[in-house]
Structures are given as structure tokens and as C-alpha cells.
Amino acid sequence: MVGKEAQVMKSKDTSGIKFGMWLFLYSEIMLFAGLFVLYAAYFRKYQADFFHAGKELDLFFGSANTLILLTSSFTVAATITAIRRNQMKQSRTFLFATIFLGGFFLINKYFEWGHKFKHGIYPNSERLVTGPPGENIFFGLYYVITGLHGIHIIFGLSLLSASVYLLHRKKIRTDDYVFLENSGLYWHLVDLIWIFIFPLFYLVL
């Protein structure tokens, strides 16, 4: 009886942790939803300026990063599937692949931002301030939204790195992988957010 009661308590604790994670993810979704609504309001007012500014972005970088994050969604899902099957080595391999892809995404974004800064395209730069107002707003939103998304990527990579450590210490096991599962959920969120960011900025043609 005592063993069964302990098992029930553990199940309840796990459910509470998962529920808390879903609430956190919901708050994150609302944060980005507010920014997307702001984008829509300005887009309606400055459509021509947004169309012109969108042409300054490199579709190759945007498409490459989209492919990278979509692939990382697969690898993080494969990580959790492997842990459920008690395939620890495969789980670590897929987890490392996810971290590598996330890092590659950030490197691409670094070079993309650097290229824009080199050409004087950043919020309130002389080039944008003296140009159409909508273009300055477009790039202001671009840097705020993609920058915030980048911070979420870094946080997600921190969670995944912590998962690697816990796997190594055998704190994540087939019968206890809630931390890894929540980390995977968070990573899926940053992937989902990018799916909205990509067309808003890179496909405004």
C-alpha cells in the first residue's frame, strides 16, 4: 500500500510540473501574440514601406533557419521517443544534434544581423531615420521580435544542455524524464514562434 501511495504522489507531482510548464508556455505565446498584433497594426498603416523593407532581408538566411529549426523539432522529439524506449545512447545523440542545430541557428542570425548593421540598417540609424517612417518601424519590430526569439533560443539551449548533464548523471531515465519532456516542449514553442516570424518578415514581398 505504501508503495502504491508513493507512486500516486509521484504521478501527481509530475502532472503538476507539466501543468505549470503549459501555463508558462501559454504566457510566452501571449507575449509574442501581442507583438504580432502590433506588427499587424503597423503593417496596415505602412504596407508599402513594409513591402520595401522586407526586400532588404535575405530570404536565404530566413529559409535556412526555418529548415534548421524544423529539423531540430524532429531531433528533440526523437530524443524523447528514445528515452521512452530506454535507448539512452540514441537519446543523447539526438539531444546533441538539437543543441548543434540551435547553435547553428544563432550563428546564422549573428551573421545576418551583422550584415544589416554593416549597411546601416538598424533601428534609428541615419539611413532609416531619413527614410520612410514605415521602414524604421519594420526594422524596429524585426530586431525586437527576432532578438527576443533569439533569447528564447538561448534559454532553450540551456535547458537542453542541462538535460544532457542530467542524462549523464542518470537523473533522466525511462521512468522519470519530465525535465527532458518539458525542455522539448519549450523547444517546440520556439520553433513554432519562428514559423510565424518567417513569413511576417521574410515573405513580405
N, C-alpha and C positions, 0 to 999 in steps of 0.2 A: 504493500500500500504506500509506504513512504517513497519508494522508487517511482511509482506512478504519479504521486503528487508532485515530486520534483520535476518530472518530465513535463507535466501540465504547466507548472510555473515557468519552466524554460520556454515552452511554446508561447505562453502569454507574453513573456519578456521580448521574444523575437518579434511577435506581432506588433508590440508597442514600438519597437525600434523601426520596423518597416513603415508603420503608420506615420511616425514622426518624420521619416525621410520623405514620404509622399507629400506631407504638408510643406516641408521645406522646398521640394521641387515645385509645388504649386505657387509658392511665393516668388520663386525665381521666374516662373513663367509669367506671372503678373507683372514683374518688373520689366521684362523685355516686351510684353504686350503693350505696356504704356509707352515705351519708346517707339514701337511700331505704329501706334496710333498717332504719335507726334509726327513721325515721318509722313504718314498719310495726309495729315492736315497741311503740312508744308508742301507736299507734293501737289496737292490740289491747287495751291496758290501759285507755285512756281514750276509748273510742269515743264515748260520749255528749258528753263535753267537746269532742272534735274536731268533732263534728257541729255543736254550738252555736257554736264559734269560727269554723267555716267560713262561717257565715251573716254574719259581720262583714265578710267580704271582698266587694268589689264585682265581681260577675260580668261587668259591662260592661267594666271595665278589663282583666280577665283574658282575656275573649273578644277584645277589640280587639287586645291584644298578641299573642295567638295568631295572629290574622289577619295582623298586621304581619309577624311572623317567617316565617309560611308564604309570604307574598308575597316576602319578602327571599330565601328559599331559591330561588324561581323566578328572581329577578333575578340572583343570583350564579351560578346555573347558566347563565343566558343570557349572562352576561359571558364565561364560559369557552368556551361554544359559539361566540360571536362572534370571540374571539381565534383559535380554531382555523380559522375561515373567513377570517381576515385582515381582519375588519371592525372596525378599530381604533376608529372613532368610536362604533359601536354598543356595543362593549365598554366604553368609558369611560362611556357613558350609563347602561348597566345597573349599572356599578360605583358610580357616583354615587347611583343610585336605592337600591342596597343600603345604602350608608352613611347616606343620608337616613332610610331605614326603621329602621335600627338606632338612630339618634339619636332618632327619634320614640318608639321603644320605651322608651328610657331616660327620656325626658321624661314619658311616661305613668307609669312606675314611680316617678319622683320625686314626682309629684302624688299617687299612690296612697299611698306611704309617708307623705308629709306629712299627708294626711288622717287616717291612722291615728294618727300621733304627736299630732296636734291633739286627738284624742279619747282620749288617754291609753292607746292600745293599742300597747305596745312591751314587749319582754322586761323583766320585773321591775318594771314600772310599778306604781303603787299599785293601780290598777284590776285588774291581772292577778294581783298577789300576793295580794290579799284575796279573789280569786275561786277557782273550781275549779282545781286544780293542772294538769289536762289542758289548759286553755286557755292557761296560761302556757307550757307546753311546746310547744303547737301554734304559737304566735306566735314562740317562740324558734326553732323549726325553720323557720318561714316566713321570718324575717329572715335567718337564716344561709344557707339554700338559695337564696333569691331574690337575696340580696346577693352570694353567691359567683357566681351565674349572671350578675348584672349586671357583675361584674368581668371575667368571660369575654367578655361583650358588648363591653366597652370594649377589651379586648385584641384581639378580632376586628376591631373598627373600626380599631384601629391598624394591623393587618395589611392591611386593605383600603385604608386611606389610603396606606400605603407602596406598595401595588400601583398606585395612581393615579400616584404620583410616578415609579415605575419605567416605567409605560406612557408617561408624558410624556417620559421620557428614552430611550425606546425600548429599555429593558433587558428589557422583556417583549415578546416577539414571537411570531409564529406558530410558529417553530421552537424557542422557549425561553420557556415560560410556567409552569415548575414552581412558582415562588413564588406566582403567582396561583392555580394549582390547589390548592396546599396551604392557602392562605388561604381558598379556597372550601370545602375540606374542613372546616376549623376552624369556619367559619360554619355549615355544615350541622350540626356537632356541637352548637353552642349552640342551634340551632333544635330539634334532636331532644331535648335535655335539657328544654327548655321544654314539649314535648309531654307529658312525664311530670309536670312540675311543675304544669301547669294543672289536670289532674283531681285530683291529690292535695290541693290546697289550695282550689281554687275550686269544685269539684264535689262536695265532701264535704257532702252535704245529706241 
